[in-house]
Amino acid sequence: MTDLTKAGLYPLGGAKVKRMGYGAMQLAGPGVFGPPKDHDTALAVLRAAVAAGVDHIDTSDFYGPHVTNRLIREALHPYPAELTIVTKVGAVRGADASWNPAQSPAELTSAVHDNLRNLGVDALDVVNLRITGDIHEPSEGSIGARFAVLADLQRQGLIKHLGLSNVTAAQVAEAQQIAEVVCVQNHYNLVHREDDALVDELGRQGIAYVPFFPLGGFTPLQSETLSRIAAKLGATPMQVALAWLLQRAPNILLIPGTSSLSHLRENLEAAALVLTDETIAALENVSAEQKVT
Ligand SMILES: NC(=O)c1ccc[n+]([C@@H]2O[C@H](COP(=O)([O-])OP(=O)(O)OC[C@H]3O[C@@H](n4cnc5c(N)ncnc54)[C@H](OP(=O)(O)O)[C@@H]3O)[C@@H](O)[C@H]2O)c1
């Protein structure tokens, strides 16, 4: 079994977590809606992740809705002391599987209570305020009033630490005037590099940057260059994409998502994959290649 500590650890809220974690979104049904295609496999993936040493799981009550949180509870409760579960609030699902912003004080408060109930905890480890803006890209605008609602729930003891998702650097700075921000979760991967400067700025401040869609999301990255480099290393393209993120900056924490035990194992093995400077330079071509196609 791969030693996940090979990729190092980084502070996340009150803990120092392994940089290779797990994202639970893919455990819900198609379109992140409804029950998993195989309930037992979903539980097995969660248990295998933790058995392999994963101590950081990303989730939300709007996955399913309620499905992934309930699976996490069924598979892992009572939770190991070292496990950090990061959830997010800011949206609800329609009966037609749509994703709808839910960012009023009442909606944010109710989402925190849903997460507490469905995860079966008295206080949530980390809650990210997920700004809806454009769907997977941030857009400017004040988030202070919304973040203050979560800061109030933190003061009440319902949330231990706060983070942000789908935000700009200016929004991070605005939130930091209200309460400590322990992590930022934005869209970022080998070919989606808009946050390069933000990753580094957060690193200077000791704040974790957690890319969502680390493998490219619902349609994982496909690139001839990436496949060629992976073959040369005796690794898979997904492992190289994850190793690249791990080497990109020490404050990057990974939460690759999968519903499959074999993909989980494959992804966790990337914690031990070291890329040379030459390989990293060659991987810059993947980004260029995707912009052309
Ligand atoms: N804050 C936000 O707005 C936001 C948005 C999206 C996601 N997230 C979080 O980020 C996590 C990661 O994002 P994600 O799951 O959407 O995208 P991802 O990790 O980039 O990729 C997941 C996709 O890749 C496939 N996959 C995983 N491992 C693979 C492998 N080794 N080989 C081939 N295919 C593989 C998965 O399918 P299989 O199930 O078949 O493996 C799934 O289709 C989520 O789980 C969620 O917790 C947050």
The ligand as an SDF file (V2000), in Angstrom:
LIG
                    3D

 48 52  0  0  0  0  0  0  0  0999 V2000
  -16.0890   23.4410   -4.6560 N   0  0  0  0  0  0  0  0  0  0  0  0
  -16.6790   23.0590   -5.7660 C   0  0  0  0  0  0  0  0  0  0  0  0
  -17.4010   23.8010   -6.4000 O   0  0  0  0  0  0  0  0  0  0  0  0
  -16.4380   21.6850   -6.2880 C   0  0  0  0  0  0  0  0  0  0  0  0
  -16.7930   21.3800   -7.6210 C   0  0  0  0  0  0  0  0  0  0  0  0
  -16.5300   20.0920   -8.0790 C   0  0  0  0  0  0  0  0  0  0  0  0
  -15.9410   19.1660   -7.2580 C   0  0  0  0  0  0  0  0  0  0  0  0
  -15.6210   19.4930   -5.9690 N   0  0  0  0  0  0  0  0  0  0  0  0
  -14.9310   18.5340   -5.0680 C   0  0  0  0  0  0  0  0  0  0  0  0
  -13.7380   18.1600   -5.7120 O   0  0  0  0  0  0  0  0  0  0  0  0
  -13.6390   16.7360   -5.7830 C   0  0  0  0  0  0  0  0  0  0  0  0
  -12.8820   16.3380   -7.0320 C   0  0  0  0  0  0  0  0  0  0  0  0
  -13.5750   16.7670   -8.1680 O   0  0  0  0  0  0  0  0  0  0  0  0
  -14.3400   15.7710   -9.1530 P   0  0  0  0  0  0  0  0  0  0  0  0
  -14.5470   14.4610   -8.5040 O   0  0  0  0  0  0  0  0  0  0  0  0
  -15.5270   16.4870   -9.6570 O   0  0  0  0  0  0  0  0  0  0  0  0
  -13.3610   15.7100  -10.3880 O   0  0  0  0  0  0  0  0  0  0  0  0
  -11.9380   14.9850  -10.6380 P   0  0  0  0  0  0  0  0  0  0  0  0
  -11.3850   14.4940   -9.3420 O   0  0  0  0  0  0  0  0  0  0  0  0
  -11.1490   15.9230  -11.4400 O   0  0  0  0  0  0  0  0  0  0  0  0
  -12.3380   13.7900  -11.5880 O   0  0  0  0  0  0  0  0  0  0  0  0
  -13.3420   12.8950  -11.2900 C   0  0  0  0  0  0  0  0  0  0  0  0
  -13.6300   12.1130  -12.5650 C   0  0  0  0  0  0  0  0  0  0  0  0
  -12.4720   11.3890  -12.9360 O   0  0  0  0  0  0  0  0  0  0  0  0
  -12.7420    9.9810  -12.9510 C   0  0  0  0  0  0  0  0  0  0  0  0
  -11.5580    9.3470  -12.3740 N   0  0  0  0  0  0  0  0  0  0  0  0
  -11.1070    9.4090  -11.1040 C   0  0  0  0  0  0  0  0  0  0  0  0
   -9.9560    8.7370  -10.9710 N   0  0  0  0  0  0  0  0  0  0  0  0
   -9.6630    8.2290  -12.1970 C   0  0  0  0  0  0  0  0  0  0  0  0
   -8.6160    7.4330  -12.7000 C   0  0  0  0  0  0  0  0  0  0  0  0
   -7.6180    7.0380  -11.9160 N   0  0  0  0  0  0  0  0  0  0  0  0
   -8.6460    7.0800  -14.0110 N   0  0  0  0  0  0  0  0  0  0  0  0
   -9.6460    7.4840  -14.8250 C   0  0  0  0  0  0  0  0  0  0  0  0
  -10.6820    8.2450  -14.3930 N   0  0  0  0  0  0  0  0  0  0  0  0
  -10.6900    8.6090  -13.0970 C   0  0  0  0  0  0  0  0  0  0  0  0
  -13.9820    9.7980  -12.1160 C   0  0  0  0  0  0  0  0  0  0  0  0
  -14.7320    8.7040  -12.5600 O   0  0  0  0  0  0  0  0  0  0  0  0
  -14.8510    7.3160  -11.7150 P   0  0  0  0  0  0  0  0  0  0  0  0
  -15.8410    7.5700  -10.6350 O   0  0  0  0  0  0  0  0  0  0  0  0
  -15.2940    6.3430  -12.7310 O   0  0  0  0  0  0  0  0  0  0  0  0
  -13.4690    7.0150  -11.1990 O   0  0  0  0  0  0  0  0  0  0  0  0
  -14.7260   11.0960  -12.3880 C   0  0  0  0  0  0  0  0  0  0  0  0
  -15.4190   11.0140  -13.6170 O   0  0  0  0  0  0  0  0  0  0  0  0
  -15.0900   16.2740   -5.7660 C   0  0  0  0  0  0  0  0  0  0  0  0
  -15.1920   14.9270   -5.3790 O   0  0  0  0  0  0  0  0  0  0  0  0
  -15.7230   17.2540   -4.8110 C   0  0  0  0  0  0  0  0  0  0  0  0
  -15.5380   16.8090   -3.4850 O   0  0  0  0  0  0  0  0  0  0  0  0
  -15.8550   20.7370   -5.4860 C   0  0  0  0  0  0  0  0  0  0  0  0
  1  2  1  0
  2  3  2  0
  2  4  1  0
  4  5  1  0
  4 48  2  0
  5  6  2  0
  6  7  1  0
  7  8  2  0
  8  9  1  0
  8 48  1  0
  9 10  1  0
  9 46  1  0
 10 11  1  0
 11 12  1  0
 11 44  1  0
 12 13  1  0
 13 14  1  0
 14 15  2  0
 14 16  1  0
 14 17  1  0
 17 18  1  0
 18 19  2  0
 18 20  1  0
 18 21  1  0
 21 22  1  0
 22 23  1  0
 23 24  1  0
 23 42  1  0
 24 25  1  0
 25 26  1  0
 25 36  1  0
 26 27  1  0
 26 35  1  0
 27 28  2  0
 28 29  1  0
 29 30  1  0
 29 35  2  0
 30 31  1  0
 30 32  2  0
 32 33  1  0
 33 34  2  0
 34 35  1  0
 36 37  1  0
 36 42  1  0
 37 38  1  0
 38 39  2  0
 38 40  1  0
 38 41  1  0
 42 43  1  0
 44 45  1  0
 44 46  1  0
 46 47  1  0
M  CHG  2   8   1  16  -1
M  END
$$$$
